[in-house]
Amino acid sequence: MVSQAEIAEINTYFQNRMAESKKIWATRGKDARIAAAAAKANQPPTWRQLKGIPLMIHEVKHVGNRPFMVGFGLVSLGALWLQTKFTDEMKKDSLYWSTYHLKENKSAH
């Protein structure tokens, strides 16, 4: 009924499945998790593990964020330029500046 070739094919299939199952079983358990964490610690951090300035630098380098970064840079430069042009006379005439930052009017808050 069943030829030797079919039996050999079925045995090969089940041996491959058993090898794959053993590989999966080896990744389970406390010792396997410790080994995986040690292997991960030796690799460079992914973007999910970055914080602060390194994360900002990574995001600036990302090609999808370039239009945003160009806009952010232009707005920052514009704000800096406007702040340098904000004279003492303009500060005196500004309701906000005279209320919260002018040295003469400290009792207003």
TANOR-V693807 format. One record per residue. RES is the residue in one small letter. OMEGA is omega in radians with two decimals (* if undefined). NEAR is the number of other ideal C-beta (glycine too) atoms within 12 Angstrom. Layout:
BEGIN
res: <RES	RES>
omega: <OMEGA	OMEGA>
near: <NEAR	NEAR>
END
This chain:
BEGIN
res: <m	v	s	q	a	e	i	a	e	i	n	t	y	f	q	n	r	m	a	e	s	k	k	i	w	a	t	r	g	k	d	a	r	i	a	a	a	a	a	k	a	n	q	p	p	t	w	r	q	l	k	g	i	p	l	m	i	h	e	v	k	h	v	g	n	r	p	f	m	v	g	f	g	l	v	s	l	g	a	l	w	l	q	t	k	f	t	d	e	m	k	k	d	s	l	y	w	s	t	y	h	l	k	e	n	k	s	a	h>
omega: <-3.13	-3.10	3.13	3.13	3.11	3.12	3.12	3.12	3.13	3.13	3.11	3.14	-3.11	3.07	3.09	3.10	3.14	3.12	3.12	3.11	3.13	3.10	3.10	-3.14	-3.14	-3.13	-3.14	3.08	-3.06	-3.11	3.13	3.11	3.10	3.12	3.13	3.12	3.11	3.12	3.14	-3.13	-3.13	-3.13	3.08	-3.08	3.06	-3.11	3.13	-3.13	-3.13	3.10	2.99	-3.06	3.11	3.10	3.11	3.14	3.11	-3.13	3.11	-3.13	-3.07	-3.01	-3.13	-3.11	-3.08	3.12	3.10	-3.11	3.07	3.10	3.13	3.13	3.13	3.12	3.12	3.12	3.10	3.12	3.11	3.13	3.12	-3.12	3.11	-3.13	-3.10	-3.03	3.11	3.10	3.11	3.12	3.13	-3.11	-3.11	3.14	-3.14	-3.07	-3.11	3.14	-2.96	-3.02	-3.10	-3.06	-3.08	-2.96	-3.09	-3.08	-3.08	-3.12	*>
near: <5	10	9	10	10	12	13	13	14	15	15	14	14	14	14	14	14	14	14	14	14	13	13	13	13	15	17	14	12	10	13	16	14	13	16	17	13	12	12	15	12	10	11	11	14	11	16	9	14	17	13	10	10	16	18	16	15	20	20	18	15	16	11	10	19	14	12	15	19	13	13	17	16	14	14	14	14	14	14	13	12	13	14	11	13	18	13	14	11	16	21	18	13	17	14	16	21	20	16	14	18	19	13	12	17	11	8	14	10>
END
